């Protein structure tokens, strides 16, 4: 049994969140309809009902990830909510045997800035596919995610750029709070949480500490079962990002999961775990794999490098995934040099397992009380060895 239980179980018998510590790095378990999720946890990104380059079976058997992420905006455009709802939800549609978190579409407010117009009612997009108009408001964001049967759904938020003015970020905080209330009302109206599913609020506030505090406090009053830290890794430095995360974790409830959205590198993940963060997602491991970058304990490797042409050693001698057990660096380099798609598939499997295994090791060291020393040595070794 981990530490103390933060809340009573839901009507369906799911323990909400059990966590070992109230400050610093924590290890916990998040109960969801799709299964129990150990934290800290890394979630592979499955934007369009697939984690690129890997079978759902291998996500379970080889990567051993406890939960994945899907994208509300993209899935609503293709294949459309009706198709996925008919299949019984996103997990069933893609044949994934575990929990799913879906983002709200709010990040597209940031990343598709040239294709949208924001008002207090929501966001009006021009589809990046055909230019047709799409409206996404709080009610729509929750409705789509309810149809996707997300184990964790996210409130619609406004994510400003790192260099936005204070006035712009203040408006984004105000709108994010407004939308959070409307999302929560719609979530309760649909009674989506009665099956153990959860809606998380998202803290904004950019590089301004007082705005971060305001956003967090306004969301905490609404008593969400979990909170995300949004608006980081949008153009600021790593130091600034970590500072914003630290500000926010200091005020978020100690007995509820904390999720930093859209980050990061292995080093950043360990540093944020040290600040008390529980959940992460990022496209980095799979995207890097498609470009020939492998993550190892000794650092990042560019597998196309000539020095690997005759290297018959595995990516990691003590690696526990299929790729390190079965293939050499020489063979993996050959696949990339000949543009064989198998190269990206194998490196994707390896990189995802690397990130997930890093979380497993972090949990072990937190439980043993050795996280600080272990993470410091791990970061030094990794940083010195990268190509």
C-alpha positions as CSV (number, residue, x, y, z in Angstrom):
1,X,0.0,0.0,0.0
2,X,1.4,3.4,-1.0
3,X,1.5,6.0,1.7
4,X,-2.0,7.4,2.3
5,X,-5.1,7.6,0.1
6,X,-6.0,11.1,-0.9
7,X,-9.7,10.6,-1.6
8,X,-12.5,8.1,-1.2
9,X,-13.1,5.7,-4.0
10,X,-15.7,6.5,-6.6
11,X,-19.0,4.7,-6.9
12,X,-17.4,2.2,-9.3
13,X,-14.6,1.4,-6.8
14,X,-11.7,3.2,-8.4
15,X,-9.2,4.7,-6.0
16,X,-8.8,8.2,-7.2
17,X,-5.1,8.8,-6.4
18,X,-2.8,7.4,-3.8
19,X,0.5,9.2,-3.3
20,X,3.5,8.5,-1.1
21,X,4.7,12.0,-0.3
22,X,3.3,15.5,-0.1
23,X,6.4,17.3,-1.3
24,X,9.4,16.6,-3.6
25,X,9.4,13.6,-5.8
26,X,6.4,11.3,-5.2
27,X,5.4,7.8,-6.3
28,X,1.7,7.0,-6.6
29,X,-1.1,5.2,-8.3
30,X,-3.9,6.8,-10.3
31,X,-7.1,4.6,-10.6
32,X,-8.8,4.8,-14.0
33,X,-11.5,2.7,-15.7
34,X,-8.9,1.5,-18.2
35,X,-6.6,0.3,-15.4
36,X,-4.3,1.5,-12.6
37,X,-1.6,4.0,-13.7
38,X,1.6,4.2,-11.6
39,X,3.2,7.6,-11.3
40,X,5.4,9.3,-12.3
41,X,4.3,8.2,-15.7
42,X,5.3,9.1,-19.3
43,X,2.4,8.9,-21.9
44,X,3.3,8.2,-25.5
45,X,1.4,10.5,-27.9
46,X,-1.1,8.9,-30.2
47,X,-2.4,12.1,-32.0
48,X,-4.5,10.4,-34.6
49,X,-5.5,7.1,-32.9
50,X,-2.0,5.7,-33.3
51,X,1.3,6.2,-31.7
52,X,3.3,6.6,-34.9
53,X,5.5,3.7,-36.0
54,X,4.4,1.1,-33.4
55,X,1.6,-1.5,-32.9
56,X,-0.8,-1.2,-29.9
57,X,0.3,-4.8,-29.0
58,X,3.9,-3.6,-28.8
59,X,3.0,-0.6,-26.7
60,X,1.7,-3.2,-24.2
61,X,4.2,-6.1,-24.5
62,X,7.4,-4.3,-25.3
63,X,7.1,-0.7,-24.3
64,X,5.0,-1.5,-21.3
65,X,3.4,1.9,-21.1
66,X,0.5,2.2,-18.7
67,X,-1.4,5.0,-20.6
68,X,-1.4,6.9,-23.9
69,X,-2.6,10.2,-25.2
70,X,-5.0,11.1,-28.0
71,X,-5.8,14.5,-29.7
72,X,-9.3,15.9,-29.6
73,X,-8.9,18.4,-32.4
74,X,-7.4,16.0,-34.9
75,X,-9.6,13.0,-34.1
76,X,-12.7,15.2,-34.4
77,X,-11.7,16.1,-38.0
78,X,-10.5,12.6,-38.9
79,X,-12.1,10.1,-38.8
80,X,-14.8,12.1,-36.9
81,X,-16.4,11.6,-33.5
82,X,-19.3,9.5,-34.9
83,X,-17.0,6.8,-36.2
84,X,-15.0,6.5,-33.0
85,X,-18.2,6.7,-30.8
86,X,-19.7,3.8,-32.8
87,X,-16.6,1.7,-32.1
88,X,-17.1,2.3,-28.3
89,X,-14.5,5.0,-27.8
90,X,-10.9,5.7,-28.7
91,X,-9.3,2.8,-26.9
92,X,-11.6,0.3,-28.6
93,X,-11.3,2.0,-32.0
94,X,-7.5,1.6,-32.0
95,X,-7.5,-1.7,-30.1
96,X,-5.5,-0.3,-27.2
97,X,-6.0,-2.3,-24.0
98,X,-5.3,0.5,-21.5
99,X,-6.3,4.0,-20.3
100,X,-6.4,7.0,-22.6
101,X,-5.9,10.7,-21.8
102,X,-7.2,13.2,-24.4
103,X,-6.1,16.8,-24.7
104,X,-8.8,19.3,-25.3
105,X,-7.7,20.8,-28.6
106,X,-6.5,23.9,-26.7
107,X,-2.9,23.5,-27.8
108,X,-4.1,23.9,-31.4
109,X,-5.2,27.4,-30.3
110,X,-1.5,28.1,-30.0
111,X,0.0,26.0,-32.8
112,X,-2.5,26.8,-35.5
113,X,-2.6,30.5,-34.6
114,X,-2.9,31.6,-38.3
115,X,-6.0,29.5,-38.7
116,X,-8.1,30.5,-35.8
117,X,-10.1,33.3,-34.0
118,X,-10.6,33.2,-30.2
119,X,-13.6,34.7,-28.3
120,X,-15.0,34.0,-24.9
121,X,-17.4,31.5,-26.5
122,X,-14.5,29.4,-27.9
123,X,-12.2,29.0,-30.9
124,X,-13.2,29.2,-34.6
125,X,-10.7,27.3,-36.7
126,X,-10.0,26.9,-40.3
127,X,-9.3,23.2,-40.7
128,X,-5.7,22.6,-41.7
129,X,-7.1,19.8,-44.0
130,X,-9.5,21.6,-46.3
131,X,-10.0,25.1,-44.9
132,X,-13.6,24.4,-43.7
133,X,-14.7,26.3,-40.5
134,X,-14.7,24.4,-37.2
135,X,-15.8,25.7,-33.9
136,X,-14.5,24.4,-30.6
137,X,-15.8,25.7,-27.3
138,X,-15.9,24.3,-23.8
139,X,-19.1,22.4,-24.4
140,X,-17.8,21.0,-27.7
141,X,-14.4,20.0,-26.2
142,X,-16.1,18.1,-23.4
143,X,-18.7,16.5,-25.8
144,X,-16.0,15.2,-28.1
145,X,-13.9,13.8,-25.3
146,X,-17.0,12.2,-23.8
147,X,-17.6,10.5,-27.1
148,X,-14.0,9.4,-27.2
149,X,-14.6,7.8,-23.7
150,X,-11.3,9.3,-22.4
151,X,-10.3,8.0,-19.0
152,X,-8.9,11.5,-18.5
153,X,-10.3,14.5,-20.4
154,X,-8.8,18.0,-20.3
155,X,-10.6,21.3,-20.1
156,X,-10.3,23.7,-23.0
157,X,-7.7,26.3,-22.3
158,X,-5.9,29.2,-24.0
159,X,-2.2,28.7,-24.4
160,X,-0.4,32.0,-25.1
161,X,3.1,32.1,-26.6
162,X,6.1,32.5,-24.3
163,X,6.7,36.1,-25.5
164,X,3.1,37.2,-25.3
165,X,2.5,40.5,-23.4
166,X,1.3,40.5,-19.8
167,X,-2.0,41.8,-21.0
168,X,-2.4,38.9,-23.5
169,X,-1.5,36.3,-20.9
170,X,-3.8,37.9,-18.3
171,X,-6.6,37.6,-20.9
172,X,-5.7,34.0,-21.5
173,X,-5.8,33.2,-17.7
174,X,-9.3,34.8,-17.5
175,X,-10.5,32.9,-20.5
176,X,-9.0,29.6,-19.3
177,X,-10.8,30.0,-15.9
178,X,-14.1,30.8,-17.7
179,X,-13.8,27.8,-20.0
180,X,-12.8,25.5,-17.1
181,X,-16.1,26.4,-15.3
182,X,-18.1,25.7,-18.5
183,X,-16.2,22.5,-19.1
184,X,-16.9,21.3,-15.6
185,X,-20.6,22.2,-15.9
186,X,-20.9,20.2,-19.1
187,X,-18.9,17.3,-17.7
188,X,-21.3,17.0,-14.7
189,X,-24.4,17.5,-17.0
190,X,-23.2,14.5,-19.0
191,X,-22.4,12.6,-15.7
192,X,-19.2,11.5,-17.4
193,X,-17.4,11.1,-14.1
194,X,-19.8,8.5,-12.7
195,X,-17.8,5.7,-14.4
196,X,-14.5,6.8,-12.8
197,X,-13.5,9.0,-15.7
198,X,-11.8,12.3,-14.8
199,X,-11.7,15.9,-16.1
200,X,-8.5,17.9,-15.3
201,X,-8.1,21.6,-15.2
202,X,-5.1,23.4,-16.9
203,X,-3.1,26.1,-15.2
204,X,-1.9,29.0,-17.4
205,X,-0.1,32.2,-16.6
206,X,3.0,32.2,-18.8
207,X,6.2,33.6,-17.3
208,X,4.4,35.7,-14.7
209,X,4.3,34.1,-11.2
210,X,1.3,36.0,-9.9
211,X,-0.7,35.0,-13.0
212,X,0.3,31.4,-12.5
213,X,-0.8,31.6,-8.9
214,X,-4.1,33.3,-9.8
215,X,-4.8,30.6,-12.4
216,X,-4.0,27.7,-10.1
217,X,-6.1,29.2,-7.2
218,X,-9.1,29.8,-9.4
219,X,-9.0,26.2,-10.7
220,X,-8.4,24.7,-7.2
221,X,-11.6,26.3,-6.1
222,X,-13.4,24.2,-8.7
223,X,-12.0,21.0,-7.1
224,X,-10.8,19.1,-10.2
225,X,-9.5,15.5,-9.6
226,X,-6.2,16.5,-11.2
227,X,-4.4,19.6,-12.6
228,X,-2.2,20.2,-15.6
229,X,0.5,22.8,-16.0
230,X,0.1,24.2,-19.5
231,X,1.8,26.9,-21.5
232,X,5.3,25.6,-21.0
233,X,7.8,24.6,-23.7
234,X,6.3,27.2,-26.0
235,X,9.4,29.1,-26.7
236,X,10.9,29.9,-23.3
237,X,14.3,28.6,-22.1
238,X,14.5,25.3,-20.1
239,X,15.4,27.3,-17.0
240,X,12.3,29.5,-17.4
241,X,10.2,26.4,-18.0
242,X,11.4,24.7,-14.8
243,X,10.8,27.9,-12.9
244,X,7.2,28.1,-14.0
245,X,6.7,24.4,-13.2
246,X,8.1,24.9,-9.7
247,X,5.9,27.9,-9.0
248,X,2.9,26.0,-9.9
249,X,3.6,22.7,-8.1
250,X,4.1,24.7,-4.9
251,X,0.4,25.7,-4.8
252,X,-1.3,22.7,-6.5
253,X,-3.0,20.3,-4.1
254,X,-0.6,17.7,-2.7
255,X,-3.1,14.9,-2.9
256,X,-4.0,15.2,-6.6
257,X,-2.0,14.3,-9.8
258,X,0.1,17.1,-11.4
259,X,0.6,16.8,-15.2
260,X,3.0,18.9,-17.2
261,X,1.8,18.9,-20.8
262,X,3.9,18.4,-23.9
263,X,7.3,17.9,-22.4
264,X,10.1,16.9,-22.4
265,X,13.7,15.5,-22.6
266,X,14.8,12.8,-20.2
267,X,16.7,15.3,-18.2
268,X,13.7,17.7,-18.0
269,X,11.5,14.8,-16.9
270,X,13.8,13.9,-14.0
271,X,14.1,17.5,-12.9
272,X,10.4,18.0,-12.9
273,X,9.8,14.7,-11.0
274,X,12.1,16.3,-8.4
275,X,9.7,19.2,-8.3
276,X,6.7,16.9,-7.6
277,X,5.3,16.3,-11.1
278,X,3.4,13.1,-11.7
279,X,2.5,12.9,-15.4
280,X,4.1,13.8,-18.8
281,X,3.5,13.4,-22.5
282,X,5.7,14.3,-25.5
283,X,6.2,13.4,-29.1
284,X,10.0,13.6,-28.7
285,X,10.9,9.8,-28.4
286,X,8.9,8.8,-31.5
287,X,9.7,11.9,-33.6
288,X,13.5,11.6,-32.8
289,X,13.4,7.9,-33.7
290,X,12.0,8.6,-37.2
291,X,15.0,10.9,-37.7
292,X,17.6,8.3,-36.6
293,X,18.1,9.4,-33.0
294,X,18.3,6.8,-30.3
295,X,18.1,7.5,-26.6
296,X,20.5,5.5,-24.3
297,X,21.8,5.9,-20.8
298,X,25.0,7.2,-22.3
299,X,23.2,9.9,-24.2
300,X,21.6,10.4,-27.6
301,X,23.1,8.6,-30.5
302,X,22.8,9.6,-34.2
303,X,22.5,6.1,-35.6
304,X,23.5,7.3,-39.1
305,X,26.9,8.2,-37.8
306,X,29.7,6.4,-39.7
307,X,31.2,5.1,-36.5
308,X,28.3,2.6,-36.2
309,X,28.9,1.0,-39.6
310,X,30.7,-2.0,-38.1
311,X,29.4,-1.7,-34.6
312,X,27.7,-5.0,-33.8
313,X,26.9,-4.1,-30.2
314,X,23.3,-3.4,-29.1
315,X,22.0,0.1,-28.5
316,X,22.2,-0.7,-24.7
317,X,24.0,-3.7,-23.3
318,X,21.5,-3.9,-20.4
319,X,18.5,-2.8,-22.4
320,X,15.4,-4.8,-21.7
321,X,13.5,-4.1,-24.9
322,X,13.2,-6.2,-28.1
323,X,15.5,-3.9,-30.1
324,X,18.4,-4.0,-27.8
325,X,18.0,-7.8,-27.4
326,X,17.9,-8.6,-31.1
327,X,19.6,-6.0,-33.2
328,X,23.0,-4.3,-33.5
329,X,23.8,-0.6,-34.1
330,X,25.3,-1.6,-37.4
331,X,22.0,-3.2,-38.6
332,X,20.0,-0.2,-37.4
333,X,22.3,2.2,-39.2
334,X,22.0,0.1,-42.3
335,X,18.2,0.4,-42.2
336,X,18.4,4.2,-42.0
337,X,21.0,4.5,-44.7
338,X,18.9,2.4,-47.1
339,X,15.7,4.3,-46.0
340,X,14.0,1.1,-44.9
341,X,10.9,2.0,-42.8
342,X,11.8,-0.8,-40.3
343,X,14.6,1.5,-38.9
344,X,12.1,4.0,-37.7
345,X,9.8,1.3,-36.3
346,X,12.6,-0.3,-34.3
347,X,14.0,3.0,-32.9
348,X,10.5,4.1,-32.0
349,X,10.0,1.0,-29.9
350,X,13.4,1.5,-28.3
351,X,13.0,5.2,-27.5
352,X,9.5,4.7,-26.1
353,X,10.7,1.9,-23.9
354,X,13.6,4.1,-22.8
355,X,11.3,6.8,-21.6
356,X,8.9,4.4,-19.9
357,X,11.7,2.5,-18.3
358,X,13.1,5.8,-17.0
359,X,9.8,6.4,-15.2
360,X,10.0,2.9,-13.7
361,X,13.5,3.5,-12.4
362,X,12.4,6.9,-11.0
363,X,9.6,5.3,-9.1
364,X,11.9,2.7,-7.7
365,X,14.4,5.2,-6.5
366,X,11.8,7.5,-5.0
367,X,10.4,4.5,-3.0
368,X,13.9,3.7,-1.8
369,X,14.7,7.3,-0.9
370,X,17.6,7.5,-3.4
371,X,16.1,9.6,-6.1
372,X,18.2,12.7,-5.6
373,X,21.6,11.0,-5.9
374,X,20.5,8.6,-8.6
375,X,18.9,11.3,-10.8
376,X,22.0,13.6,-10.4
377,X,24.4,10.9,-11.6
378,X,22.0,9.8,-14.3
379,X,21.7,13.3,-15.7
380,X,25.5,13.8,-15.7
381,X,26.1,10.5,-17.5
382,X,23.4,11.2,-20.1
383,X,24.5,14.8,-20.8
384,X,28.2,13.9,-21.2
385,X,27.5,11.1,-23.6
386,X,25.2,12.6,-26.2
387,X,26.4,12.9,-29.8
